[in-house]
Amino acid sequence: MIFFIPLHMDINPNIIGIAAGVCTSASMLPQLIKIIKEKKAGDISIPMVLILLTGLSLWIWYGFMKEDWAIIVTNIFSLLVNILMLFFGFKYKDR
């Protein structure tokens, strides 16, 4: 679902950044929940998760450099979710 927000509205950019970060960070939760419930992770691409973890780590570093807490917090959450994906990916890979 796409929401259209008129560009002329006075909206705090931090609100947009936090909302975007929450949405992208939470995007992997359904996949993680499915893996944990089914105890099966044969379709998970380990290299993709490793590349994603690298990118998220760089975003966190960038957030600290810019002192932008929206970037830092949302990417730390996403990093933790994806570390769990990697853990369960290895744990349930052959099931």
C-alpha positions as CSV (number, residue, x, y, z in Angstrom):
1,M,0.0,0.0,0.0
2,I,1.4,3.4,-1.0
3,F,0.5,6.5,0.8
4,F,0.7,9.9,-1.0
5,I,1.6,12.8,1.2
6,P,1.4,16.2,-0.3
7,L,4.9,17.7,-0.4
8,H,3.8,21.1,0.8
9,M,2.8,19.8,4.2
10,D,5.0,20.8,7.2
11,I,6.2,17.4,8.4
12,N,9.2,16.8,10.6
13,P,11.7,14.9,8.5
14,N,12.7,12.9,11.5
15,I,9.1,11.5,11.6
16,I,9.5,10.4,8.0
17,G,12.9,8.9,8.7
18,I,11.6,7.0,11.7
19,A,8.6,5.7,9.9
20,A,10.7,4.6,6.9
21,G,13.2,2.9,9.2
22,V,10.5,1.1,11.2
23,C,8.9,-0.2,7.9
24,T,12.2,-1.4,6.4
25,S,13.4,-2.8,9.7
26,A,10.2,-4.8,10.3
27,S,10.1,-6.1,6.8
28,M,12.1,-9.2,7.7
29,L,10.1,-10.1,10.8
30,P,7.5,-12.2,8.9
31,Q,10.3,-14.3,7.3
32,L,12.0,-14.7,10.7
33,I,8.8,-15.8,12.3
34,K,8.1,-18.3,9.5
35,I,11.6,-19.8,9.9
36,I,11.2,-20.1,13.7
37,K,7.7,-21.6,13.4
38,E,8.5,-24.1,10.7
39,K,12.1,-24.8,11.8
40,K,13.1,-24.8,8.2
41,A,15.3,-22.3,6.4
42,G,16.3,-24.0,3.2
43,D,15.4,-21.0,1.1
44,I,17.4,-18.4,2.9
45,S,20.4,-17.1,1.0
46,I,23.2,-16.8,3.5
47,P,25.4,-14.6,1.2
48,M,22.5,-12.2,0.8
49,V,22.0,-11.9,4.6
50,L,25.8,-11.4,5.1
51,I,25.8,-8.6,2.5
52,L,22.7,-7.1,4.1
53,L,24.4,-7.2,7.6
54,T,27.4,-5.4,6.1
55,G,25.2,-2.7,4.7
56,L,23.3,-2.3,7.9
57,S,26.5,-2.0,9.9
58,L,27.7,0.7,7.5
59,W,24.3,2.5,7.9
60,I,24.8,2.4,11.7
61,W,28.3,3.8,11.4
62,Y,27.0,6.5,9.0
63,G,24.2,7.3,11.6
64,F,26.8,7.8,14.3
65,M,28.9,10.0,12.0
66,K,25.8,12.2,11.3
67,E,24.5,11.9,14.9
68,D,21.1,10.8,13.4
69,W,19.3,8.6,16.0
70,A,16.6,7.6,13.5
71,I,19.2,6.0,11.3
72,I,21.1,4.4,14.2
73,V,18.1,2.9,16.1
74,T,16.2,1.5,13.1
75,N,19.3,0.0,11.6
76,I,20.4,-1.6,14.9
77,F,16.9,-3.2,15.1
78,S,17.2,-4.4,11.5
79,L,20.7,-5.7,12.2
80,L,19.5,-7.7,15.2
81,V,16.6,-9.2,13.2
82,N,19.0,-10.2,10.4
83,I,21.5,-11.6,12.8
84,L,18.7,-13.8,14.1
85,M,17.8,-14.7,10.4
86,L,21.5,-15.8,9.9
87,F,21.5,-17.8,13.2
88,F,18.3,-19.6,12.4
89,G,19.4,-20.0,8.7
90,F,22.4,-22.0,9.9
91,K,20.4,-23.8,12.6
92,Y,17.6,-25.0,10.3
93,K,19.4,-25.0,6.9
94,D,19.2,-28.8,6.3
95,R,15.7,-29.4,7.5
